[in-house]
């Protein structure tokens, strides 16, 4: 979970990293060593799974905004209405 939290923080603070994540999420996930369920969920923007697994909600929300997910979509994904 630490690697995921670090990615969420870094994306929030670094617009260039957010751009790279949007363009090539697998490359960025490899760089951070994120694997398994967390990797699948992050690549799919499955914020509900990430939240349920203990991702910091503050970091998750602001990372989502930074990668171009608007507020309405974020909350729909968090409720499991979008996948």
Secondary structure by P-SEA (a helix, b strand, c coil): caaaaaaaaaaaacaaaaaaaaacaaaaaaaaccccaaaaaaaacaaaaaaaacccaaaaaaaaaaacccaaaaaaaaacccc
